Amino acid sequence: MNQEFVHPADQLLLFINRIYNHGMTTTSGGNLSIRDQNGDIWITPAGVDKGSLNRSDMVCVKEDGRVEGIHKPSSEFPFHRLIYQARPDLKSIIHAHPPALVSFSIVRRIPDTRLLPNERQICGEIGIAPYALPGSEQLGENIAAVFKQGIDTVMLENHGVVVGGEDLFQAFRRFETLDFCARLEIEARRFGKPVLLTDEDYETVRNKSTLQMDPFIRDSCTSEEKELRRDMCGLMKRAYKQGLFTSTQGTFSHRLQGNDFVITPYGKDRNHLEPEELVRIENGKAEAGKQPSKSVFLHEAIYNMQPHVHSVIIAHPPNIMAFAVTDTVFDSRTIPESYILLRGTPKLPFHAVYNEPERTASLFKANTPIAIVNNNCVIVAGQSLLNAFDRLEVAEYSAKSILSARTLGDVIHIDDERIRELEAAFHLES
């Protein structure tokens, strides 16, 4: 979706719906704004149910202070105005109260963005603004003072968060990523102290950040590939809605003929991904004019080495990732479905996806369909798109069950004898 051609009222509606439907704000809480080329500020209205908004509810505050619209602007308009005055480069602002970020705001702490490799870069430096009365000029001045330092993401004491961006999607991506970091840290701390990435780890990421593949110009797209692209987009949007992906992180791929495959593009919004945006990889070359996911070489290695694998997913859902950012071992022997679909689930070192793609790919035998990579991701292989997606869902649900079970008592795993019974009954390879 190219926001350049979408009216500000439609953009506000699109993203407030997304935020509300994902449980990241309440009926009365939160507000979004856009400053257009004329200097006018478009903002969500005051006192209107977030679950029933339409584009005509959006309010335009002109540069001279005149208000156009059927409602009053949000009561938090003063801090939007003051932030734009302090930061002429910002064109969009999001303010909301997601439960995880509120948890941090009421202990007056900032979520740690060093748990995974890309989150620190997405969110940037994070500031914190002193408490003041909601809707007051003082609150606006407190927040604007932090933004004036060049910071784009600001936690509010006992309140929530405010995030700015060059457009609404950039602001949303920062907001969503910080909320994900908060949820991940909260889940991980149920086990103990999370492990953070080191400077050496970030250097590994930087050294592998440039992706070079020769291009090829495709001459046609078969009906089968068109259907595959449609199905991939459908499952990616489902994964996003279920919180298994964030807006630009999470990768699907699926094998075509031989070792050729189709893969998710880099940096595109997973919630609005269209079939034509997916990238075909053919004989080690990428479809011209498109940039594939940066994990493309790992996908390629898996298809080259594992003929039984036809679909691969790389994701970082918060519950299974709580095991990735701690020393806790994930054990799938909780219920039969978990063991049947997930099996052993090894944990791999952080650098496995960067420096050792072939070695990592060699692990994905029939009896090892999933692996957790420390402080990075979960990798899932399947015989089909739906099989891989099912495994990803089961991994996240199983992790959530284990996390919840720990508050009730000791986790009791299925014993070895019953595991052997499952393996025999379902013809599981050892």
N, C-alpha and C positions, 0 to 999 in steps of 0.2 A: 504494500500500500504506500503510495507516494503522498505524504501529508501536504506537500506543496499545493495540491489541487483540492484539498478537503477544507471546507469552510470551518472557521474556529468553533462555531456552535456544534457542528457535527463531530469535530475532534473531541471537544469536551464531553459530549454525550457518550462517545465511544469509550473513552478511558474511564469516566466515572462509573459506567456500567461494568467495565472490566474490574475495577477496584472493588466495587460493591459486591458483585457476584462471586468474587474470590474471597469474600469475608475479610477484606482489608480496611473496611470502614463501616459505619453504622448508618441507619436511616438519616440521622441528623448531623453526623460528624463528617468532617473532611471537606475540602474545597480545592478546585483546580482553576487555573487561569492561563490565558494566552495573551501576549501582547503582540498585536499585528503590526503591519508595516506603517500604519498611520499613527501608531502610538496609542491606539485605543486598547483597553484591557477587557477581554471577554472572560467572564467568570461564572461559576455555578451560583445558583440563587440561594438566598437565605430562606430557611423554613419550609423547604419542599422535600418531600420523601425521595431519598436517593434511589429507591427501588422503582419509582414510577416517573422519572424525568423524561422529557422529550426535548427536541432541539429548540422549541419555542420558549422553553423555560430559561434558557441561557440569557445572561444579562451582559450588555455592553456599556462600559463606563468610558465616555469620551475623554480626550485629553483635557478638555476644559471642565471636567467634572460632571457633565450632564449624563444622566442614566437613561438608557434605552432598553425597554423590555417590560414584561408584565409583572416582574417581581423586583424586589430589592436585591442588590448584590449581597453575597455572603458577608456575614458579620465580621469575617476575618479579612475583608478587603484592605483595611489599612496596612497590614504587613505585606500583602502582595504589592501594593503601590510603592511602599518604602523599599522593598527588595529590588524592584525594577529601577527605581531611582539610583540605588547604590550600585547596581550591576546592569548597565545598558546592554551587555552582551547576552543576557538571559532573555528568552522569549516565552518560557513556560515555567509554571510553578505547580507543584503538587503538595498538598498538606493532608495528612490523614492520621488515623490512630489504629494501625494494625496491632492486635493484642501482643505479639512478640516484641514489637518496638516500644509499645507502652510499658511492658515489663522492664525494659532497659531504662526508659525515661523515669520511672518511679524509683529506681535505685540509682539513677543519675550516672549511668554508665553508657559507653558506646559499644555496639557489637563489634567483635573482632573480625575483620575482613581478610585475615591471613590464614584462614582454615583451608581455602581452596585457591587455585592459581590465578583466576581471572577477576575475582571479586574486588580485590584492592584497586585494580586499574579501573574497573567500572564505576565504583563509588567515589574514588578519590579520597582526599583528606576529609574527615568528618569532624564537624565542630559541635559545640553544645551551647545553647542560649539559655540565660537565666530565666526563671519563671516570672511571668507577669500576667495580669488579668486578660483572659481571652477577648479579642476584639479591640484591645486598647492600643493607643499610640505607643505606649511603653513597650508592649510586647513586640510591636512592629520594629521599634528602634533596636531592641535587643537582638532580634533575628537579623535585621539588615546589617548590623555591625559585624556579625560573624560572616555573612555573605560578602561584605565589603573586603574581607581579607583574601578573597579569591576562592573561598570554600563554597561548594555547590550542594552539600548535604549537611543539614543541621538538625541535630536532636534537640528537642525542647524539654526542659526540666518539667516533670509531672504533666506531660501533655501529649507528645507524639513526635512527628518528624516533618520537616519541610525540605523539599528537594527542588532544585532548579535545573534547567537544561536549555540547550539551543533550540529544541523543539519539544513537543509533549512526549514523544516516544523516548527521547533520551532521558528526560526527567523520570518517566515511568520506569525505564530500565534500571536507573539508579535506585529508585524507591523500591521496586520489586526485589532487586538484588540485596539491598540492605535488610529488607524484611526476611529474605531467605537466610542470610547470615545469622540474623537474630534467632530464627527458629532452629537452625542447625546447632548453634551454640547452646541453646537451652536444652535440646535433646541430648547433645553430647555430654553435657554436664550432669546428666542423670547417671552416667557411668563414672565420672571423675573429671579430671582436668584434660581438656582437648589439647592435642598436639598441633603446634603451629608450623607453618612453612618457614624454612630458613632462607637466608640470602642466597645460599648455594642452590636451593630449589628454584628460586625465582630466576637465577642466572640460567639454569637449565631451560626454563620456559622461554626466556628471551632468545637463547641460542637456537631454539626450534620454532620461533614465531614466524619466520619467513617460509612461505609455502611456494615451491616452484614445481609446476607441472607443465609440460608442453601441451598446447591446445590442439584440438582437432575440430573440424567443422562437420557437423552431422548432416546427413542428407535426407533422413526420414525418421519417423517415429512409429513403430508398429502399434497396432491396436492393443496388443498385450502390454507393451510398455506404457501406453497411455492409461490403461486400467491400473497398472502398478503404481504409477505416479499419483493417481487419484486416491488409491487406497492408502498410500504412504502419508499423504497430506491429511487424510481423515484421521489416521491413528496418531499423527503428531499433534493435531489439534486436541484430540482426546487426552493425550499424555499431558499437554499443557494445562487443560482444564482440571485434570486430576492432580496437578502439582508435581508431576514426575519430571517436567521440564520447566525451565524459566523461559522468558521471551526469546532470548537469542542463544541459549545453551541447551544442548541435548541434540543428539544426532541419530538418525535412522539411515540405514542403507539396505539395499536388497540386490541380490545377484541377478544378472541377466544371463545371456548365453556365455558359457565358459567362465572366465573370471572377471568379465565386465560387470559393472554394477551402477546403480543409481544411488545418490547420496544427498543428504541435506546440504544446502548452501551455508556459507559462513555469514554470520551477522544478520540474517533475515529473521523477522518476527515470526516465531513458530505459531502464533495464534491466527495469522493471516497468510500463511504460506500457500502458494498456488502451485499446481503441477508443473507449470512451465519454468518455475524457479529452481526446481531440483536439478542436480548436476549429474550428467552421465560420465562415467569413467570407462574409457575404452583403450585397451592395450597400454595402460599406464598413462594415458593422456586425458585431460579434462575438457569437457565441452566448452568450446570457445565462448568468451565473454562472460563466463561465470566463475565464481570462486567457491570451491568445495569446502566442507568442514575441514578444520586443521587436523582432525584425526583421520583423514582419508588414507594415509599410508598404513595405519593399523588395520583399518577395514580391508584394504587391499591385501595385506599380509594374511589375514584370517581366511579370505576367500581363496588365496593361492595355496594355503597349506591344509585347509579343512574342507574337502569336497562335500561333506554332509551338511555344512552350514550354508544357509541361503538368506539369512537376514541377521543383521547386527544392530544393536542399539547401545549407545553410550549416553548415560544420564547421571544425574546426581540428586535423586529424591532425598528429602531431609532425614527420614528415619533410617534408611539403610546407610546414608552417609554419616550418621552418628557413629557407626562402627568404623568408617573410613578415617575419621579424624580423632579416634581414640585407639588405645591398644587392645580394646575388647574384641574378642573373636566372635564372628557371626556363625551360629550353628543352626542349620536348617531342619534339624530333627525335632521340630515342634509339633507339627501335624502332618499326616501323610502327604497332602498336596504339596506342602513346602519341600519336603525331601524329594519327592518324585520329580518336581520341576527344577529344583535348585542344586541338589546333591551337595558336594563338598564345599563349594564357594570359597576358594583360596583368597588370601589377601596378598597383593603384590606391592612392591616398593613404588614410591612416587614416580621415579624416573622410568618405570617400565613402559609407559605409553610414549615416551619421548626418545629414549636412547636404545630401546630393545624391542621394536615392534615385532620382529620375526620370532624372537624368543617368547614374547607374550602371546603371539598368535598360536604358537605350538602347543599351548596349554589347553586350547579349546577342543579337546576330544569330546566324544559323545557323552562321557561321564563327567565332564567339566563344562557345563553350558554357561557359567556365570562366574565372574571374578570381581572382587572389590580392590580398587587401587587406592592406596593410602593418600589421603588429602587430595583426591582428584575426582574419581568417578566410579561408577559401576559399569562393567561391560557385560552385555548379554548376547548370546548367540542362539539362533533358533533355526528350525527347518522351514519356517515360514514367517511372514510378518506377524501374524496373529500369535504364533507360538512364542516368538521373542517378546512381543508385547505382554503376553500373559505372564511370562517369567519375570519381567520387570515389575508388573503389578504385584505378583505374589511375593517378590523380594521385599518390596516396600511395605506391604501389609504384614508380612511375617516380622520384619524389623519393628514395626509399630506395636505388634502384639507382644514381642519380647520386652520392649521398653515399658509397656503398660504392666506386663506381668511382674516385673521386678518390684513394683510398688505393692504387689499382693503377697509375694512370697518367693521362695526359690523356684527357678525354672527347672522343670523335670523333663528331660529329653526322652524321646523314644529309645528303648534299649536296643543293643546290638542284635539280639535274636529277632525282634520284630522288624528291624531294619532289613535283615536278610530275608525275612518273609515278604516284605514290600518289594525288594529287588527281584525275587523269584516271581511274584504274582504279576508284576508290571514289566517284566523282562528288561530290567535296567542293567546296563553294562557296567561292569566293575572296572 
